Every structure is written in structure tokens, then in C-alpha cells.
Amino acid sequence: MVSKRDWLDAGLTLLAEQGAPAVTIERLTERLGLSKGSFYHHFRGIGGYRTALLEHFEAQRTTRFMDEAERVRGDRLRTLMKLVLAPGPGPELEIAVRAWALQDAEARAVQERVDRTRADYLTEVCGDAELGQALYLVVVGAGQVVPPLSGDRLKSALELVLGRRS
């Protein structure tokens, strides 16, 4: 049985691959090989789905990272770097959400909250607001250049800002 989370994960993948306009009930049902009835079992409509998708993005790409960093004893910043650099939906998903935020007030509000939460957490972890912001800007900018920086190049850029090489 397909769960609500399966629908949301499929939506994040579709969003990363094709952008917000591609996130439709038809494309989601086609991707999962399911009926519209299955979609409506979990969501009232595409508006409710998109709200849930934005919440899922925030939970998976912000809250989960912070929670994992807090559970680790030791260097929270190193844990965050590993999570950010891990394989999976990375720059493409971040770019898609930022593009969506330019066109949609709800997506913009979520993106603003995500940016603020991430920057504030990095400031807390680093103990320095300017360093936290610089690290965050490197990660955001690395995803915006074409092509986006690879994991190794992003890691090198972050270590340069931190003043260390490994």
C-alpha cells in the first residue's frame, strides 16, 4: 500500500526533476502507477498536496538535518556537512523550490522560513553569525551555478570558508 509519505517523496522527486508546474495529480499518479482515487485518499486536492509537499521538503531538508546533528555527540557542523553533501536530491530540489517561491506566496513563505531556520542554526553551531551566514551562502550559491558544484568542490569551498583543509 502506498503511504502519504510515498506520494510526498514522489512529489519531491518530480519537483527536483521538472519543477513545480510538473507537480500535477496526473503526473504523480502516472509516476506511482496509481489511480486518482488513491491520491484523494490522502489529499483533498492539489492545493492541499502542495502545502503538504512544502512541509515535507522543510521536514526532510531542514528539520531532519538539524535533528540528526543534535543527536550526534561531537562536531555538529561536520555532521551537517555530511548530510548536505550526501547523495540524493540536492541542488536540483533546492533550485526547484527557490524557483517555485518566485511564483507562489506559500512557497515563498516556506523558503523564507527555511532560509532563516538554516542560517540561525548555522550561527548557533558556529557561534558566529557572519561565519554561519557565509557557510549558508556558499551552499546556496553552489547550487545556483550552472552546473552546480559537485560534492567534492562544495566541500572544498566550505572548508575554505572554515579556514581548514582535510
Secondary structure, DSSP 8 states (H G I E B T S, - for coil): ---HHHHHHHHHHHHHHH-GGG--HHHHHHHHT--HHHHHHH-SSHHHHHHHHHHHHHIIIIIHHHHHHHHSSS-HHHHHHHHHHSSSS-HHHHHHHHHHHHH-HHHHHHHHHHHHHHHHHHHHHHT-HHHHHHHHHHHHHHHHSSS---HHHHHHHHHHHHT---
